[in-house]
Amino acid sequence: MRYLDGPRPRLFAHRGGSRIAPENTIEAFTAGLAAGADRLEMDVHATRDGHVVVLHDATVDRTTDGKGAVRDMTLAELHRLDAGARFAGDGGDFPYRDRGVRVPTLAAVLEAFPGVALNIEIKQDEPAIEQAVLAVLDRFAARPQVLLAAEEARIMTRIRAAAPDVLTSFSAGDVLEFVTAWHGGTLDAYRPPGIALQIPPSFGDVQLVTAESVAIAHGMGLEVHVWTIDDPAEMAALLDLGVDAIMTDVPQLATSLLRERGLR
């Protein structure tokens, strides 16, 4: 699948559906797809020995039974940690603890889910890992099925310089420029740098996702992907505005809503 293929609205399992399995693991991605998501959202860093791994934080403290920075660990050291240790089930238990859940490499994800559209946010700024990410994608001929994201402008600038053929979203600075042009009446001179506005519904007092902003984005050929939406009523309201994608930790709820509307 190419990234822009598939049904709309698009449904992303955010970190694999992090409320149904330990986030950013093979188990979570498997569960997210089984719950009806058609694409996966994930984050990447790199180990000390240069392996690109799928993890949101710069450290392993929050999501594993270990401590320390990812970039200070070898892959072997990282793989000794239990990535299911801290995931709490609805009953207050830890259903994935001691079950062999590991922080996966990006290569392992691509191997496990061939052809699935992926949204990959590069989190690590220093040392830069864009070339390492692209090398993994190229091992699997995966560039067409991927969108690369980065909140940090410096990372996004490097992504676009290294891979002008790969789709990108907007950095935080890019979003600010869009909002400034929108509210400042300078849209005629504005040129979007990416293909998808991936944004929360609001930021502070500013409502980012409105009927007007969605219409403006669509007029520029942009998609609007909204994160992270776990409430069905909010999902419904956003779909009514015409957004192109929902990113959610509970894809099963979004799937039910899309089926009710005849969109799946």
C-alpha positions in Angstrom: 0.0 0.0 0.0 1.1 3.5 -0.8 0.6 5.9 2.2 -2.2 7.9 0.5 -4.0 4.7 -0.6 -6.8 3.1 1.4 -10.2 4.2 2.8 -11.0 7.5 4.3 -11.3 8.7 6.9 -8.0 7.1 7.8 -7.8 5.3 11.1 -4.4 5.3 12.9 -3.6 3.1 15.9 -1.7 5.6 17.9 1.5 3.9 19.2 -0.3 0.8 18.2 -3.4 1.5 20.3 -1.7 2.1 23.6 -4.7 1.5 25.8 -5.1 -2.0 24.6 -1.5 -3.3 24.7 2.0 -1.9 25.6 2.6 1.1 23.4 4.9 0.9 20.4 5.4 -2.9 20.6 4.6 -5.6 18.1 1.9 -6.7 20.4 0.3 -3.2 20.3 0.5 -2.9 16.5 -1.0 -6.4 16.1 -3.9 -5.5 18.4 -4.4 -2.1 16.8 -4.8 -3.6 13.3 -7.0 -6.4 14.7 -9.2 -3.7 16.2 -9.8 -2.2 12.8 -7.0 0.4 12.3 -5.7 0.6 8.7 -2.4 2.3 9.6 0.1 2.5 12.4 1.6 5.5 14.2 4.9 5.1 16.0 8.0 7.0 17.3 11.7 6.1 16.8 15.0 6.7 18.5 18.4 4.9 17.9 20.5 2.8 20.2 24.2 3.4 20.9 25.2 0.9 18.3 23.0 2.5 15.6 19.8 0.4 15.6 16.6 2.3 15.0 14.1 1.3 17.6 10.4 2.0 18.2 9.9 3.9 21.4 8.3 7.3 22.3 10.5 8.6 25.0 14.2 9.3 25.0 14.5 7.0 28.1 13.1 3.6 28.8 12.0 4.5 32.3 8.2 5.0 31.7 7.5 2.0 29.5 9.9 -0.8 30.6 11.4 -2.2 33.8 14.7 -0.5 33.0 16.2 3.0 33.4 18.3 5.1 31.2 18.6 6.8 27.8 17.9 4.8 24.7 20.9 6.3 22.9 23.2 5.1 25.7 22.2 1.5 25.3 23.1 -1.2 22.8 20.3 -3.1 21.2 21.3 -6.2 23.2 20.9 -4.2 26.4 17.6 -2.8 25.3 16.3 -6.2 24.4 16.9 -7.5 27.9 14.2 -5.1 29.2 10.5 -6.0 29.6 8.5 -3.6 27.5 5.3 -5.0 29.0 6.2 -4.6 32.6 4.4 -1.3 33.2 1.3 -1.7 31.1 -1.7 -1.8 33.5 -4.8 -3.7 32.5 -8.4 -2.7 33.3 -8.4 -4.9 36.3 -5.4 -3.3 37.8 -3.2 -6.2 36.8 -0.2 -6.3 34.5 -1.3 -8.7 31.7 1.8 -8.3 29.6 4.5 -8.5 32.3 7.0 -11.3 31.9 5.6 -12.3 28.6 8.6 -11.5 26.5 7.4 -8.1 25.2 10.4 -6.2 23.9 11.1 -2.8 22.4 11.1 -3.6 18.7 13.4 -2.4 16.0 11.9 -0.5 13.1 13.1 -3.3 10.9 11.1 -5.8 12.9 8.0 -3.8 12.5 8.4 -3.5 8.8 9.0 -7.3 8.6 6.0 -8.1 10.8 3.5 -5.8 8.9 4.5 -5.7 5.2 2.5 -3.2 3.2 0.9 -1.5 6.1 0.9 2.3 6.0 3.1 3.8 8.7 3.3 7.2 10.3 6.8 7.4 11.8 7.8 10.3 14.1 11.5 10.8 14.5 12.0 11.9 18.1 15.8 11.8 18.4 17.5 15.1 17.6 21.1 14.3 18.5 22.8 12.4 17.2 20.8 12.7 14.0 19.1 9.4 12.9 17.4 10.4 9.7 19.8 8.5 7.4 19.6 5.4 9.6 15.8 5.5 9.4 15.9 5.9 5.6 18.3 3.0 5.4 15.9 0.7 7.2 13.0 1.9 5.0 15.1 1.2 1.9 15.9 -2.4 3.1 12.2 -3.1 2.8 11.4 -0.7 -0.2 9.1 1.0 2.3 9.4 4.7 1.4 6.0 4.7 -0.5 4.1 3.4 2.5 5.5 5.9 5.0 4.9 9.4 6.2 7.7 10.9 8.3 6.9 13.2 11.1 8.8 15.4 13.6 7.7 18.0 16.1 11.1 19.6 16.1 11.8 21.9 13.2 15.4 21.0 13.0 14.6 17.3 12.6 12.0 18.0 10.0 14.4 20.2 8.0 16.9 17.3 7.9 14.2 14.8 6.9 13.1 16.9 3.9 16.7 17.5 2.8 17.6 13.9 3.0 14.4 12.5 1.5 12.4 14.9 -0.6 10.5 11.9 -2.1 9.1 10.9 1.3 5.8 12.4 2.5 6.0 14.5 5.6 3.6 16.1 8.1 4.2 19.5 9.8 6.6 20.3 12.5 5.3 22.5 15.4 6.8 25.5 13.7 5.1 24.6 10.4 1.7 24.4 12.2 2.3 27.8 13.7 3.0 29.2 10.2 -0.2 27.7 8.9 -2.2 29.2 11.8 -0.5 32.6 11.4 -1.3 32.7 7.7 -4.9 31.6 8.4 -5.6 34.1 11.1 -3.5 36.8 9.6 -5.2 36.8 6.2 -2.0 35.9 4.3 -3.0 32.5 2.9 -2.5 33.6 -0.7 1.2 33.7 -0.1 1.3 30.6 2.0 2.8 27.3 0.6 2.4 24.2 2.7 5.6 22.3 3.3 4.1 18.9 4.0 1.1 16.8 3.0 -0.8 16.4 6.3 -1.6 18.7 9.2 -1.3 16.3 12.1 -2.7 18.3 15.0 -4.7 18.2 18.2 -8.2 19.7 18.2 -6.9 22.8 20.0 -3.7 24.3 21.5 -4.2 26.5 24.5 -7.0 28.8 23.6 -6.7 28.3 19.9 -9.1 26.0 18.2 -7.0 24.3 15.5 -9.6 22.0 14.0 -12.7 23.9 12.7 -14.8 23.7 9.7 -12.9 26.7 8.3 -9.4 25.3 8.9 -10.4 21.9 7.4 -11.8 23.6 4.3 -8.6 25.8 4.0 -6.4 22.7 4.3 -8.4 20.8 1.8 -8.3 23.7 -0.6 -4.5 23.4 -0.5 -4.5 19.7 -1.0 -3.7 19.0 2.6 -5.1 16.2 4.8 -6.1 16.9 8.4 -5.2 14.2 10.9 -6.3 14.7 14.5 -4.7 13.3 17.6 -5.1 11.7 20.1 -8.9 11.1 20.1 -10.2 8.5 22.5 -13.8 9.7 23.1 -16.4 8.5 20.6 -18.4 11.8 20.8 -15.3 13.8 20.0 -14.5 11.4 17.1 -18.0 11.9 15.7 -17.8 15.7 16.0 -14.4 15.7 14.1 -15.8 13.4 11.4 -18.7 15.8 11.0 -16.1 18.6 10.3 -14.6 16.5 7.5 -11.2 15.5 9.0 -9.2 13.0 7.0 -8.0 10.8 9.8 -8.4 10.0 13.5 -5.4 8.9 15.6 -6.5 7.0 18.6 -5.3 4.8 21.5 -8.6 2.8 21.2 -9.1 2.0 17.5 -11.9 -0.4 18.3 -14.2 2.5 19.3 -13.4 4.4 16.1 -14.0 1.3 14.0 -17.4 0.9 15.5 -18.2 4.6 14.8 -17.0 4.3 11.2 -19.1 1.2 10.6 -22.2 2.9 12.0 -21.7 5.6 9.4 -21.1 3.2 6.6 -17.5 4.3 6.3 -16.0 0.8 6.8 
